[in-house]
Amino acid sequence: MQIVLSPEVEALVQRQLTTGKYKSAIEVILAALQLLEQQEDIYQGRLQELQRDALIGQQASQRGEVVDGAIAMSQIRANLRSRYSSSEA
């Protein structure tokens, strides 16, 4: 199987080779694929985390455990002011 790289990707591979960190284009491509795999793992983990958080929020809402957005923001600002002012003391 032969892979044809676009000029932009080929230039990127060449730049990586000139750093001396990689000995061949294959090493550059393998490193890139490893990073892609790591990124996908992180994204998948984060997506599951967000889905879990959304479910928790939905369940709290169904139980009536919600706070009006304006009130919540007001409480957050007050907490931040309190933390900021106590750290100056």
C-alpha positions in Angstrom: 0.0 0.0 0.0 1.3 3.4 -0.9 0.3 6.6 0.9 0.4 9.9 -0.9 0.9 12.9 1.4 -0.3 16.4 0.6 2.5 19.0 0.2 1.5 20.5 3.5 1.8 17.2 5.4 5.0 16.3 3.6 6.5 19.7 4.7 5.4 19.0 8.2 7.0 15.6 8.2 10.2 17.2 6.8 10.2 19.8 9.5 10.0 17.1 12.1 12.8 15.2 10.5 15.1 18.2 10.5 14.7 18.5 14.3 16.6 15.2 14.6 14.0 13.8 16.9 12.9 11.3 14.3 15.0 9.2 11.9 12.4 8.5 9.3 9.1 9.7 7.9 7.5 6.5 9.3 8.6 7.4 12.8 7.0 10.8 12.4 3.8 9.3 11.2 3.7 6.7 13.9 4.2 9.4 16.6 1.4 11.4 15.0 -0.9 8.3 15.1 -0.1 7.6 18.7 -1.0 11.2 19.6 -4.2 10.9 17.6 -5.1 7.7 19.5 -4.3 9.4 22.9 -6.5 12.4 21.9 -9.4 10.1 21.0 -9.1 8.3 24.3 -9.1 11.6 26.1 -12.1 12.9 24.1 -14.0 9.7 24.7 -13.3 9.8 28.4 -14.4 13.5 28.5 -17.5 12.7 26.5 -18.5 10.0 29.0 -17.8 12.4 31.8 -20.0 15.1 30.3 -22.8 12.6 29.6 -22.6 11.4 33.2 -22.8 15.0 34.5 -25.7 15.8 32.2 -27.6 12.8 33.6 -26.9 13.9 37.2 -28.2 17.3 36.3 -31.3 15.9 34.6 -32.0 13.7 37.6 -31.6 16.6 40.0 -33.9 18.7 37.9 -36.6 15.9 38.0 -36.3 15.9 41.8 -36.8 19.7 41.8 -33.3 20.3 43.0 -32.6 23.2 40.7 -31.6 26.8 41.3 -32.6 29.7 39.0 -29.7 30.7 36.7 -29.5 34.3 37.9 -29.5 33.1 41.5 -26.8 30.5 40.8 -24.6 33.1 39.1 -25.1 35.5 42.0 -24.0 32.8 44.5 -21.0 31.9 42.4 -19.9 35.6 42.2 -20.4 36.0 46.0 -18.3 32.9 46.6 -15.5 34.2 44.3 -15.6 37.6 46.0 -15.4 35.9 49.4 -12.4 33.8 48.3 -10.6 36.7 46.6 -11.1 39.1 49.6 -10.0 36.4 52.1 -6.8 35.6 50.1 -5.8 39.3 50.3 -5.9 39.4 54.1 
